[in-house]
Amino acid sequence: MTQKNNHKLRIGIVGAGNIVRTRHLPALKKHPEVEIVAVSNSTYESSEKFCREHLPHATPIRNWPELIALPDLDIIWIGTPPYMHSAVTISALEAGKHVFCQARMSMDLAEAEEMLAASKRYPELVTMLCPPPFGIRADLLVKKILAENYIGRPHHVRLQSFTGNYLDPDAPAHWRQRIEISGLNTLTLGIYVEVLQRWLGDITGVFVRGKIIHPIRQGYEVIIPDLLTVLCSFENGAEGVLEFGGINAMTPSDRLEIYGNVGTLTYDFGSDVVQAGKLSDRALHLVDLPPELARDWRVEEDFLAAVKSKGRIRAHPNFEEGVRYMRVVQAAADSRARNEWVAIKK
């Protein structure tokens, strides 16, 4: 490997799957101050192939601990499924590296809390989780509408997130359906909990029902639900009904409805269209998204800016925010297992 260039941030990638290839890598390549110098994927052969096709000057590494041990790396970029997040993150921090970690944060709440504790032991190092793409575009607009009390006090929240990804009963289990790889993360639950808590505050309790429509997939027993229904309460007093499905045909775009005492706000996550209306209106109306409030995917830029700022800029979502949504993911699994309401304590 070449000697460290003090003018560049040197990155090692652990896990070079689809999201790294299609989202993170193109953005990172645009930054002249960044150099991706090493890649460790699931196999050495796949690491070699990735470097050959996308990063001819990078070095494929056989095992991720070998990559983390490289002395001249500044950043570890984790693109693996959740089962590796905790171990790789903690090892990277202990080796003095900044960490960008793909979502979902971890397998369960215990791992998330271990990751947060490790980040607090090394406050000089930047840690960031990949945010969900849903809701980024009009995030500031939604926050503005709610902050200005346009719909009054929210009291009822409805969310629907349906796909047909797992409709085929003869298809093999996707890695997201394998609990040993994905942990307690179920469908898009964690993604939308993160979005909702950003807009409405923490979820304080859940009652959850789930159903597995196709329990056996090519000999593998699936125990992660194909359908999930979540009743929840928010710290602002609102009640929520959140529905998730992976075996739904002819599905519409994911949709959120927030009902307040004087109006209603809706968000179409497929089009980023926001509509709102008050009691005196005849119907909901389209809310224009001003250019100054529109946000684009700037995940890589935000993380690199935080690293270069040496503590002046905080990266978001940080590990505290990750633990917040993992509390709900854990509570949802506990509620399903016990068939009871589970209060969520901070």
VMD Tcl script that draws the C-alpha trace (Angstrom):
set ca {
  {0.00 0.00 0.00}
  {1.16 3.56 -0.63}
  {2.31 5.82 2.14}
  {-0.26 7.96 3.88}
  {-0.96 11.32 2.28}
  {-1.70 13.79 5.08}
  {-3.89 15.84 2.76}
  {-6.35 13.02 2.12}
  {-8.79 11.06 4.25}
  {-8.00 7.40 3.72}
  {-10.96 5.02 3.83}
  {-11.23 1.28 4.28}
  {-14.50 -0.34 3.27}
  {-15.86 -3.35 5.16}
  {-18.76 -4.81 3.21}
  {-19.01 -3.72 -0.42}
  {-22.56 -4.64 -1.36}
  {-25.20 -2.93 -3.46}
  {-25.74 0.19 -1.36}
  {-22.01 0.88 -1.16}
  {-21.61 0.33 -4.88}
  {-24.63 2.35 -6.01}
  {-24.94 5.11 -3.39}
  {-21.83 5.66 -1.29}
  {-19.05 4.92 -3.75}
  {-20.13 7.40 -6.48}
  {-20.43 10.18 -3.90}
  {-17.10 9.39 -2.24}
  {-15.32 9.34 -5.59}
  {-16.36 12.95 -6.18}
  {-14.22 14.17 -3.28}
  {-10.58 14.83 -4.20}
  {-9.62 14.81 -0.52}
  {-10.78 11.19 -0.15}
  {-8.86 8.05 -1.06}
  {-10.37 4.58 -0.73}
  {-7.36 2.39 -0.15}
  {-8.65 -1.01 1.04}
  {-11.75 -3.20 0.70}
  {-12.81 -6.30 2.62}
  {-15.98 -7.96 1.37}
  {-17.64 -11.26 2.29}
  {-14.95 -13.24 0.42}
  {-11.49 -12.37 -0.82}
  {-12.62 -13.13 -4.37}
  {-15.48 -10.65 -4.13}
  {-13.11 -8.06 -2.63}
  {-10.77 -8.53 -5.59}
  {-13.64 -8.27 -8.05}
  {-14.96 -5.08 -6.43}
  {-11.53 -3.43 -6.52}
  {-10.91 -4.56 -10.08}
  {-14.22 -3.13 -11.31}
  {-14.53 0.01 -9.20}
  {-11.30 0.83 -7.35}
  {-8.29 -0.45 -9.30}
  {-5.84 1.32 -6.98}
  {-7.37 -0.11 -3.77}
  {-6.08 -3.23 -2.05}
  {-8.42 -6.20 -1.43}
  {-8.11 -7.52 2.12}
  {-9.01 -11.07 3.08}
  {-10.46 -10.45 6.58}
  {-11.96 -7.30 8.04}
  {-9.79 -7.35 11.23}
  {-6.74 -7.13 8.95}
  {-8.22 -4.07 7.27}
  {-8.99 -2.34 10.56}
  {-5.44 -3.03 11.74}
  {-3.95 -1.04 8.85}
  {-2.21 1.87 10.58}
  {-2.72 4.53 7.93}
  {-6.52 4.47 7.66}
  {-8.62 7.38 8.93}
  {-12.12 6.00 8.33}
  {-13.83 2.62 8.36}
  {-16.89 2.59 6.08}
  {-19.18 -0.27 7.11}
  {-21.54 -1.57 4.43}
  {-22.29 -5.00 5.89}
  {-25.65 -6.33 7.12}
  {-26.46 -5.68 10.81}
  {-24.89 -8.86 12.22}
  {-21.39 -7.37 11.78}
  {-22.07 -3.76 12.77}
  {-21.29 -3.96 16.47}
  {-18.07 -5.95 16.21}
  {-16.64 -3.94 13.31}
  {-17.64 -0.58 14.81}
  {-16.16 -1.25 18.25}
  {-12.97 -2.70 16.76}
  {-12.58 0.30 14.47}
  {-13.05 2.79 17.30}
  {-10.54 0.94 19.44}
  {-8.11 1.18 16.51}
  {-8.56 4.96 16.39}
  {-10.69 5.15 13.23}
  {-13.74 7.26 12.49}
  {-16.78 5.09 11.68}
  {-19.59 5.37 9.16}
  {-22.03 2.50 9.68}
  {-24.79 1.33 7.38}
  {-28.30 1.16 8.84}
  {-29.95 -0.66 10.58}
  {-27.70 0.07 13.55}
  {-27.42 -3.40 15.08}
  {-29.03 -6.78 15.69}
  {-30.76 -5.70 18.89}
  {-30.80 -3.01 21.57}
  {-27.97 -4.55 23.61}
  {-25.58 -4.31 20.65}
  {-26.69 -0.74 19.93}
  {-25.99 0.28 23.52}
  {-22.52 -1.33 23.31}
  {-21.79 0.67 20.15}
  {-22.94 3.89 21.81}
  {-20.82 3.20 24.90}
  {-17.77 2.59 22.70}
  {-18.34 5.86 20.84}
  {-18.46 7.73 24.15}
  {-15.10 6.23 25.12}
  {-13.60 7.82 22.01}
  {-15.35 11.21 21.74}
  {-12.64 12.53 19.41}
  {-13.75 10.05 16.75}
  {-16.76 10.72 14.50}
  {-19.47 8.08 14.37}
  {-22.47 8.25 12.05}
  {-25.24 5.95 10.89}
  {-26.62 5.97 7.38}
  {-30.01 7.72 7.44}
  {-33.05 6.36 5.62}
  {-33.62 7.98 2.23}
  {-37.34 8.27 2.93}
  {-38.45 11.74 3.93}
  {-35.12 13.46 3.38}
  {-36.37 15.67 0.54}
  {-39.08 17.49 2.52}
  {-37.76 16.87 6.03}
  {-37.33 20.55 6.88}
  {-40.75 21.41 5.45}
  {-42.50 18.85 7.66}
  {-40.60 20.09 10.71}
  {-41.61 23.68 9.87}
  {-45.30 22.81 9.47}
  {-45.37 20.96 12.78}
  {-43.32 23.62 14.62}
  {-45.72 26.33 13.46}
  {-48.67 24.30 14.81}
  {-50.38 24.45 11.42}
  {-52.34 21.28 12.19}
  {-52.44 21.93 15.93}
  {-51.53 19.25 18.41}
  {-51.00 15.87 16.70}
  {-53.19 13.17 18.20}
  {-53.36 10.40 15.59}
  {-50.63 9.03 13.31}
  {-51.11 6.47 10.53}
  {-48.33 4.95 8.45}
  {-48.48 2.32 5.74}
  {-45.40 0.73 4.18}
  {-46.17 -2.20 1.90}
  {-44.10 -4.01 -0.74}
  {-44.37 -7.22 -2.71}
  {-40.72 -8.16 -2.20}
  {-41.53 -11.48 -0.49}
  {-44.67 -12.48 -2.39}
  {-43.06 -15.46 -4.14}
  {-43.24 -18.42 -1.73}
  {-40.69 -20.34 -3.79}
  {-38.02 -17.65 -3.54}
  {-35.15 -18.18 -1.09}
  {-35.20 -16.22 2.14}
  {-33.73 -12.75 1.60}
  {-30.99 -11.80 4.06}
  {-33.41 -9.33 5.63}
  {-35.64 -12.32 6.46}
  {-32.79 -14.18 8.19}
  {-32.66 -13.30 11.87}
  {-29.05 -14.46 12.17}
  {-28.09 -11.75 9.65}
  {-30.66 -8.99 10.21}
  {-31.41 -9.50 13.90}
  {-34.68 -8.12 15.25}
  {-35.00 -5.62 12.38}
  {-38.31 -6.30 10.63}
  {-39.42 -4.99 7.24}
  {-39.23 -1.15 7.25}
  {-40.11 -0.76 10.94}
  {-36.77 0.71 12.05}
  {-36.54 2.99 9.03}
  {-39.88 4.66 9.66}
  {-39.48 4.73 13.43}
  {-36.36 6.81 12.78}
  {-38.31 9.17 10.50}
  {-41.32 9.46 12.83}
  {-39.22 10.13 15.90}
  {-37.39 12.87 14.01}
  {-40.71 14.61 13.36}
  {-42.91 13.68 16.31}
  {-40.60 12.77 19.19}
  {-39.96 9.44 20.85}
  {-42.32 6.48 20.78}
  {-43.03 5.57 24.40}
  {-44.79 2.21 24.07}
  {-45.91 -0.42 21.58}
  {-48.25 -3.34 21.12}
  {-47.25 -5.40 18.10}
  {-48.74 -8.25 16.12}
  {-46.92 -10.06 13.34}
  {-47.65 -12.89 10.92}
  {-45.43 -15.12 8.81}
  {-47.24 -16.00 5.58}
  {-44.50 -18.19 4.08}
  {-42.65 -19.79 7.03}
  {-40.49 -22.18 4.99}
  {-38.36 -20.90 2.11}
  {-36.27 -23.55 0.35}
  {-35.85 -25.42 3.60}
  {-35.08 -22.33 5.71}
  {-37.49 -21.55 8.57}
  {-38.35 -17.85 8.55}
  {-39.19 -16.33 11.94}
  {-39.17 -12.65 10.91}
  {-42.78 -11.60 10.12}
  {-44.06 -10.94 6.61}
  {-46.69 -8.63 8.10}
  {-46.42 -6.32 11.12}
  {-49.01 -4.12 12.81}
  {-47.83 -1.69 15.48}
  {-50.01 0.26 17.90}
  {-47.86 2.91 19.56}
  {-47.89 6.01 21.71}
  {-45.71 9.09 21.29}
  {-44.27 11.32 24.00}
  {-46.34 14.23 22.63}
  {-49.54 12.29 23.46}
  {-50.35 11.09 19.95}
  {-51.42 7.52 19.23}
  {-50.17 5.69 16.16}
  {-51.10 2.78 13.90}
  {-48.14 1.64 11.81}
  {-48.59 -1.11 9.22}
  {-45.80 -2.93 7.42}
  {-45.91 -5.71 4.84}
  {-43.61 -7.55 2.46}
  {-46.21 -9.77 0.78}
  {-48.62 -7.11 -0.55}
  {-49.48 -7.03 -4.25}
  {-50.23 -3.86 -6.24}
  {-49.05 -1.61 -3.45}
  {-49.30 2.19 -3.38}
  {-46.45 4.43 -2.24}
  {-45.57 4.44 1.43}
  {-47.73 7.05 3.13}
  {-47.93 8.93 6.41}
  {-50.95 10.75 7.82}
  {-50.72 13.02 10.87}
  {-54.01 14.26 12.32}
  {-54.04 17.24 14.66}
  {-56.82 19.01 16.52}
  {-57.09 21.73 13.81}
  {-55.78 20.04 10.67}
  {-54.10 17.20 8.83}
  {-50.69 16.63 7.24}
  {-49.86 13.84 4.78}
  {-46.57 12.71 3.22}
  {-46.23 10.49 0.17}
  {-42.78 8.91 0.46}
  {-42.77 7.78 -3.15}
  {-43.11 11.30 -4.55}
  {-42.11 13.44 -1.55}
  {-45.44 15.25 -1.94}
  {-46.67 16.99 1.21}
  {-50.32 17.92 1.60}
  {-52.01 19.74 4.46}
  {-55.34 21.25 5.37}
  {-57.22 22.91 8.20}
  {-60.77 22.34 9.43}
  {-61.97 25.33 7.40}
  {-60.54 23.97 4.11}
  {-62.62 22.03 1.60}
  {-59.81 19.50 1.07}
  {-56.13 18.89 1.55}
  {-53.90 21.10 -0.59}
  {-50.40 20.63 -1.95}
  {-47.73 22.35 0.14}
  {-45.02 23.86 -2.03}
  {-41.48 22.85 -1.13}
  {-39.34 26.02 -1.22}
  {-35.84 25.47 -2.65}
  {-34.26 26.65 0.59}
  {-36.05 23.86 2.51}
  {-35.47 21.07 -0.02}
  {-32.81 18.55 0.97}
  {-30.95 16.05 -1.16}
  {-28.90 12.97 -0.29}
  {-25.75 14.46 1.27}
  {-24.86 11.58 3.56}
  {-21.25 11.23 2.48}
  {-20.66 15.00 2.43}
  {-22.13 15.38 5.92}
  {-19.94 12.63 7.37}
  {-16.76 13.90 5.75}
  {-17.52 17.45 6.89}
  {-17.86 16.21 10.47}
  {-14.54 14.36 10.27}
  {-12.73 17.37 8.81}
  {-14.25 19.76 11.36}
  {-12.45 18.01 14.25}
  {-15.49 18.19 16.52}
  {-17.06 21.46 15.41}
  {-19.73 19.67 13.32}
  {-21.76 16.75 14.68}
  {-22.76 14.01 12.28}
  {-26.41 12.89 12.16}
  {-27.91 10.43 12.69}
  {-25.49 9.70 15.51}
  {-25.39 6.65 17.75}
  {-27.72 8.24 20.30}
  {-30.37 8.53 17.60}
  {-29.69 4.96 16.55}
  {-30.27 3.69 20.08}
  {-33.56 5.62 20.11}
  {-34.94 3.64 17.17}
  {-33.38 0.36 18.32}
  {-35.32 0.74 21.60}
  {-38.52 0.59 19.55}
  {-37.30 -2.32 17.40}
  {-36.44 -4.25 20.57}
  {-39.76 -3.37 22.23}
  {-41.64 -4.49 19.10}
  {-39.94 -7.90 19.23}
  {-40.61 -8.18 22.98}
  {-44.27 -7.22 22.49}
  {-44.75 -9.85 19.78}
  {-43.11 -12.52 21.92}
  {-45.16 -11.70 25.03}
  {-48.37 -10.55 23.30}
  {-48.55 -7.50 25.53}
  {-48.05 -3.73 25.61}
  {-44.38 -2.84 26.18}
  {-43.43 0.54 27.63}
  {-40.19 1.98 26.27}
  {-37.87 3.48 28.85}
  {-34.93 5.76 28.05}
}
mol new
graphics top color blue
foreach p $ca { graphics top sphere $p radius 0.5 }
foreach p [lrange $ca 0 end-1] q [lrange $ca 1 end] { graphics top cylinder $p $q radius 0.2 }
display resetview
